[in-house]
Amino acid sequence: MNRYDQESKTKVRQELLGRAIVALTTERHSAALIARDELEATFNHFLDLIGHGFRTDKLRPAAVAELQEWMAFDAASNTPKCPGELKVLYLCGPSPVNDLDILLAHGINIHNVWAVTGSPEDSKEAHEQLASSIVGIYGRPYLYNAKQSYRVQYVSSVREMFCDLFVFEQCRSFFDWFPTVQACPSRFDSIPFQIVARCLIDRIGWANFHNTANPFAGSAIAGRGECWAANPLIYPERIAIS
């Protein structure tokens, strides 16, 4: 039986799994989709547009207070994590020990690892059930984070191989903070709240720019390049590992 433990595969496995753990722990805040410097640049640009259009800057103090309130909520929502706190859904093949050894070596708690495998029919059903459970439990999307993703190519014993690390983010500090219209309609009466909310949606929209479903179409506050933060995240170039 092929144990998929060739040196080339082991090297790529160590590289990608290690990067995934680092992205979700020590670099958790350094490459968030809603980056604070980009958010502040968008926010200031939006207020400048409002000030120029309405010839008044009276909204700025209240809007700044609203933004600071969100930043405090963001800091409280996104606390640091260590590897032992991460939960791993492991879509394993016939040789699960290969990846598991590396996960454990990086500090993942074996009790937080769930392995899924089976026939193609079982796999299809499992994916459908998992997707349904994620939507039912969290009620929010998982957004692709190009800042922390990593793409490689390498040569195995028989052919050229490609492997991608896709990091997804929930943007919890936005979705937990943003009320539904039905639950809290009065919140939307606040213009400063609307300014901050629009800036946050703008950041998610630029990060999701290449999503073919385009759920955040029309969310940009500034035209592309009009503000330094008004640019889409780009898929990382593929790196060759020898």
VENSUL-V418521 format. One record per residue. N is the residue number from 1. RES is the residue in three letters. OMEGA is omega as a letter, one per 20 degrees, with the letter a starting at -180 (999 if undefined). Layout:
# VENSUL-V418521
n	res	omega
N	RES	OMEGA
N	RES	OMEGA
This chain:
# VENSUL-V418521
n	res	omega
1	MET	r
2	ASN	a
3	ARG	r
4	TYR	a
5	ASP	r
6	GLN	a
7	GLU	a
8	SER	a
9	LYS	r
10	THR	a
11	LYS	r
12	VAL	r
13	ARG	r
14	GLN	a
15	GLU	a
16	LEU	r
17	LEU	r
18	GLY	r
19	ARG	r
20	ALA	a
21	ILE	r
22	VAL	a
23	ALA	a
24	LEU	a
25	THR	a
26	THR	r
27	GLU	a
28	ARG	a
29	HIS	a
30	SER	a
31	ALA	r
32	ALA	r
33	LEU	r
34	ILE	a
35	ALA	a
36	ARG	a
37	ASP	r
38	GLU	r
39	LEU	a
40	GLU	r
41	ALA	r
42	THR	a
43	PHE	a
44	ASN	r
45	HIS	r
46	PHE	r
47	LEU	r
48	ASP	r
49	LEU	r
50	ILE	a
51	GLY	r
52	HIS	a
53	GLY	a
54	PHE	r
55	ARG	r
56	THR	r
57	ASP	a
58	LYS	a
59	LEU	a
60	ARG	a
61	PRO	a
62	ALA	r
63	ALA	r
64	VAL	r
65	ALA	r
66	GLU	r
67	LEU	r
68	GLN	r
69	GLU	r
70	TRP	a
71	MET	r
72	ALA	r
73	PHE	r
74	ASP	a
75	ALA	a
76	ALA	a
77	SER	a
78	ASN	r
79	THR	a
80	PRO	r
81	LYS	r
82	CYS	a
83	PRO	a
84	GLY	a
85	GLU	a
86	LEU	r
87	LYS	a
88	VAL	r
89	LEU	a
90	TYR	r
91	LEU	a
92	CYS	r
93	GLY	a
94	PRO	a
95	SER	a
96	PRO	a
97	VAL	a
98	ASN	r
99	ASP	a
100	LEU	r
101	ASP	a
102	ILE	r
103	LEU	a
104	LEU	r
105	ALA	r
106	HIS	r
107	GLY	r
108	ILE	r
109	ASN	a
110	ILE	r
111	HIS	r
112	ASN	a
113	VAL	r
114	TRP	a
115	ALA	r
116	VAL	r
117	THR	r
118	GLY	r
119	SER	r
120	PRO	r
121	GLU	r
122	ASP	a
123	SER	r
124	LYS	a
125	GLU	a
126	ALA	a
127	HIS	r
128	GLU	r
129	GLN	r
130	LEU	r
131	ALA	r
132	SER	a
133	SER	r
134	ILE	r
135	VAL	a
136	GLY	a
137	ILE	a
138	TYR	r
139	GLY	r
140	ARG	a
141	PRO	r
142	TYR	a
143	LEU	a
144	TYR	a
145	ASN	a
146	ALA	a
147	LYS	a
148	GLN	a
149	SER	a
150	TYR	a
151	ARG	a
152	VAL	r
153	GLN	a
154	TYR	r
155	VAL	r
156	SER	a
157	SER	a
158	VAL	a
159	ARG	r
160	GLU	a
161	MET	r
162	PHE	a
163	CYS	a
164	ASP	r
165	LEU	r
166	PHE	r
167	VAL	r
168	PHE	a
169	GLU	a
170	GLN	a
171	CYS	a
172	ARG	a
173	SER	r
174	PHE	a
175	PHE	r
176	ASP	a
177	TRP	a
178	PHE	a
179	PRO	r
180	THR	a
181	VAL	a
182	GLN	a
183	ALA	a
184	CYS	a
185	PRO	a
186	SER	a
187	ARG	a
188	PHE	r
189	ASP	a
190	SER	r
191	ILE	r
192	PRO	r
193	PHE	a
194	GLN	r
195	ILE	a
196	VAL	r
197	ALA	r
198	ARG	r
199	CYS	r
200	LEU	r
201	ILE	r
202	ASP	a
203	ARG	r
204	ILE	a
205	GLY	r
206	TRP	r
207	ALA	a
208	ASN	a
209	PHE	a
210	HIS	r
211	ASN	a
212	THR	r
213	ALA	r
214	ASN	a
215	PRO	a
216	PHE	r
217	ALA	r
218	GLY	a
219	SER	a
220	ALA	r
221	ILE	r
222	ALA	r
223	GLY	a
224	ARG	r
225	GLY	a
226	GLU	r
227	CYS	a
228	TRP	r
229	ALA	a
230	ALA	r
231	ASN	a
232	PRO	r
233	LEU	a
234	ILE	r
235	TYR	a
236	PRO	r
237	GLU	r
238	ARG	a
239	ILE	r
240	ALA	r
241	ILE	a
242	SER	999
